[in-house]
Amino acid sequence: MPTPKKGLVTLTMPRSGSTWLSSLTNATNQMGLADEWLDFKYLKRPFGPRGRPPLYARTLRSGSTENGHFAVKLFPRHLLQVMDGYQMDFLRKCCREHEVKIILLTRKDRVAQAISLVRAMQTGKWSSSRTAKSSRYQQRPRYNFGAISQAAFHIGRGYDFWRSYLALGDLPYEAFSYESLIDDTVPYFNTVNRHFGLALPAPPKSDLVVQRDHITDEWRSRFLEDVKTFGIPASTFSPKQPAKTPLNALRLLLGRPVKIDRFGYNAFA
């Protein structure tokens, strides 16, 4: 059994302000290095039970600062990808073996979050410090009523997933909203300070800047008007069906379970 370490796990959904919030604790170099360590690019072979130990060790190592504290940011799809690929509940294992503080971070303004998500998917620009690296992204985002509607429902399902997961697992956690922290991060910072047994001063300023602009305001006004005129598209009410890939067709022919597209919609449609 490994020596228990202290860790911070933030459960959230995209465009909730989690990158900004993580940048505050990351800047201390004593509260772990929070990132999406279970995103697609970090999932490597071998998969299945043989791949569990190296994935688990690599994730904790990547998210650790020199003092041994670790931090990980999770979306529902991260947890489910690892369950699918490695047959491991990463969060449950962490909580069983280490002293983990769970933070549930949500955003109250669902429309703003959905608009932000669609824009980021279209442009590939997920934060003010990053630029798109693929030519498939659009330099200028294009308003899409259906995509924003689907994004809003996708975000809601994600938050419901975390609340149900935490309740069924009887896991203690503290909840914060982006709106409650944007003007005062001290309550969050003090919570993390106490968990790690630190006495650091007030959190540093983040070098990330808010990406909201006139396009956000224009899309919001247009979206609310479209909802009033057309109602909510029927396509938003159910999760996406199995991904249409050659591999899924083969799995179907062989009578094996097909892969579900866990992201849920297409921002380019």
Protein Blocks (a to p, Z undefined) as FASTA:
>chain_A
ZZddddddddddehilpmmmmmmmmmnopnojaddfkbfklpccdehjklmmmmmmmmmm
mmpcfkopacddddfklmmmmmmmnopafklmmmmmmccdddddddfblmlmmmmmmmmm
mnopabfkbccfbfkbcfbdcddfklmmmmmmmmmmmmmmmmmmmmmnopacddddfklm
mmomklmmmmmmmmnopacdcddddfbdcfbdfklmmmmmmmmmmmmmnopafklmpccd
ddddfklmmmmmnopacdddfkopafkZZ
